[in-house]
Amino acid sequence: MPSYLRHLLLWVGCVCLLPDTEVLGQGRQAATAVVPGQRLTDDRPPLDLQRLQASGLTVYRSRHLILVSDAPAEQCRGLPELADQFCRALQQQLGPLATDAAGTEFQVTGYLMDARERFQDAGVLPDGDFVIRHGRHRGYQFWMANQPSDYYRRHLLLHEFVHCYLMCEYGLRDIPPLWYTEGIAEVLATHRLEPLEFGILPDQLNGFEGWGRITELRKRPADNPPDDAEGLLLSDVLNPQSRIFLSDLRYAQAWGLVWLLRNHPELQRPFAGLARVRTRAQFDAVTAGITPAQLQRLAIVWQLMVDSWDEGFDVERSFPPLSPQWQAWSELSSAKQEVEVLADRGWQPGGVWFSDAVRLRLTATGRCVVQPAQGSRARV
């Protein structure tokens, strides 16, 4: 048995989610009173249009987004309308937002930056050393660096929009674990334009330039043994060493886990309530009924998925089963066992559970067609 499967069984019984002190790594916003049934007060400062223009910045507006940018107009014009369509999708996926005390409609201001100093001159960057690696949100505002690809520029803007949407009722004081908050933003921001869809699984590399979550998950350091899964175990996602998301791998892991919970047919029901959570307390209430046995099975399925994901993953036929029927290996069952493997399916259970001390001999019979090209002989 590969070492990573043994490790899965060892840790899963005591797996825990990040404690409250570990999930506040995104920073803090100014203290604002939380009123049940209301959004937080819209704390955006008014925009000085003359100063913005003098600094080389242009303002684009829609119902749910004010976008301030120094990027070329052709990169910006369609983004506010896209955000409006995305907001409607979020209301369906995550639940509608309450109104604020003034009864105003939800709207955020985003800053899309080519040259950060222009925004500094315009006075629209927060005071102090405000670090922005790719994007960062605070209250009803977000800031993001411009991206070289059209797709990833849109993706990052939608990602930050999700954060503003989810944090506008309770702020940043009691948020769910970061793997979930970052993962749900990644999942919902993954999109295509024609036809317009959000929360998709990319079916190819072209058109999704800069995304790379599946590629990142499947990377293996060149000096690691083939069965070394360190950094890709479920425990590394749920309880990471660092509280801060700095690496692309962390975002890929968060995307992958949330996508799996939302799409695996055996996981959708027990985790369905996560779509409506806003706070850590709500998150804990939804996940309270998840048993150690379910986590154990999830850990195994996660590891198999890491090795299976690709663009165009077949959600109908390729998910590993979460609860297969097993029998323990014993001397009485050591006679020849036959397992039928369906060639048009992904990972399939063999039906026997054995320790790494058991030596097995595997033989295969039969033929299957592998991606026959039209008009040519099939490879078997």
Secondary structure as GFF3:
##gff-version 3
##sequence-region A 1 380
A	DSSP	alpha_helix	3	11	.	.	.	ID=ss1
A	DSSP	three_ten_helix	12	14	.	.	.	ID=ss2
A	DSSP	three_ten_helix	20	22	.	.	.	ID=ss3
A	DSSP	alpha_helix	49	54	.	.	.	ID=ss4
A	DSSP	beta_strand	58	61	.	.	.	ID=ss5
A	DSSP	beta_strand	65	69	.	.	.	ID=ss6
A	DSSP	alpha_helix	73	76	.	.	.	ID=ss7
A	DSSP	alpha_helix	79	94	.	.	.	ID=ss8
A	DSSP	beta_strand	108	113	.	.	.	ID=ss9
A	DSSP	alpha_helix	116	122	.	.	.	ID=ss10
A	DSSP	beta_strand	135	138	.	.	.	ID=ss11
A	DSSP	beta_strand	141	145	.	.	.	ID=ss12
A	DSSP	alpha_helix	150	167	.	.	.	ID=ss13
A	DSSP	alpha_helix	178	189	.	.	.	ID=ss14
A	DSSP	beta_strand	191	192	.	.	.	ID=ss15
A	DSSP	beta_strand	197	198	.	.	.	ID=ss16
A	DSSP	alpha_helix	213	217	.	.	.	ID=ss17
A	DSSP	alpha_helix	234	238	.	.	.	ID=ss18
A	DSSP	alpha_helix	248	263	.	.	.	ID=ss19
A	DSSP	three_ten_helix	272	276	.	.	.	ID=ss20
A	DSSP	alpha_helix	280	287	.	.	.	ID=ss21
A	DSSP	alpha_helix	292	306	.	.	.	ID=ss22
A	DSSP	beta_strand	327	328	.	.	.	ID=ss23
A	DSSP	three_ten_helix	331	333	.	.	.	ID=ss24
A	DSSP	beta_strand	352	353	.	.	.	ID=ss25
###
